[in-house]
């Protein structure tokens, strides 16, 4: 699928760039890993993924009391 998509983009004269691959977020454990990874970012890089941080904060508030899904281990 990637080859087909990038081929079509090239045929259409579009420019594109592949970003580095990362892990999927499919499970509760993946969410915990993401939260811990974001907490480990310091300094000027804290602005990275600001919307993801906001979404995790909302999720943590909404569900941590019920299930503890996003509580750091």
C-alpha positions as CSV (number, residue, x, y, z in Angstrom):
1,X,0.0,0.0,0.0
2,X,2.8,2.4,0.8
3,X,4.4,1.9,-2.6
4,X,1.1,2.5,-4.4
5,X,0.4,5.6,-2.4
6,X,3.9,7.1,-2.8
7,X,3.8,6.2,-6.5
8,X,0.5,8.0,-7.0
9,X,1.8,11.0,-5.1
10,X,4.9,11.1,-7.3
11,X,2.9,10.7,-10.5
12,X,0.7,13.7,-9.4
13,X,3.8,15.8,-8.9
14,X,3.4,15.9,-5.2
15,X,6.3,16.0,-2.8
16,X,6.2,13.8,0.3
17,X,8.5,12.6,3.1
18,X,8.3,9.5,5.2
19,X,8.6,10.1,8.9
20,X,10.4,7.7,11.2
21,X,8.3,4.8,12.2
22,X,7.0,4.5,15.8
23,X,5.0,2.0,17.8
24,X,1.2,1.6,17.5
25,X,-1.1,2.5,20.4
26,X,-3.4,-0.5,20.5
27,X,-3.6,-1.6,24.1
28,X,-3.7,-0.2,27.6
29,X,0.0,-1.0,28.0
30,X,0.7,1.0,24.9
31,X,-1.0,4.0,26.4
32,X,1.0,3.6,29.5
33,X,4.2,3.4,27.5
34,X,3.3,6.5,25.5
35,X,2.5,8.4,28.7
36,X,5.9,7.4,30.2
37,X,7.7,8.3,27.0
38,X,6.2,11.7,26.9
39,X,7.0,12.3,30.6
40,X,10.6,11.5,29.9
41,X,10.9,14.4,27.3
42,X,12.4,17.5,28.9
43,X,13.5,21.0,28.1
44,X,12.5,22.7,24.8
45,X,11.2,19.4,23.4
46,X,8.3,19.4,25.9
47,X,6.3,21.2,23.2
48,X,6.4,18.1,21.0
49,X,3.1,16.2,20.9
50,X,1.3,18.9,22.9
51,X,-2.1,17.7,21.7
52,X,-1.3,14.1,22.5
53,X,-0.3,15.2,26.0
54,X,-3.6,17.1,26.3
55,X,-5.6,14.0,25.1
56,X,-3.8,11.7,27.6
57,X,-4.5,14.2,30.4
58,X,-8.2,14.1,29.6
59,X,-8.2,10.3,29.3
60,X,-6.3,10.0,32.6
61,X,-8.8,12.2,34.4
62,X,-11.8,10.5,32.8
63,X,-10.8,6.8,33.4
64,X,-8.0,6.6,35.9
65,X,-10.4,6.7,38.8
66,X,-12.4,3.8,37.4
67,X,-9.7,1.5,36.0
68,X,-6.3,3.0,36.6
69,X,-5.4,2.4,33.0
70,X,-3.0,5.3,32.6
71,X,-1.5,5.3,36.1
72,X,2.3,5.2,35.8
73,X,3.8,2.0,37.1
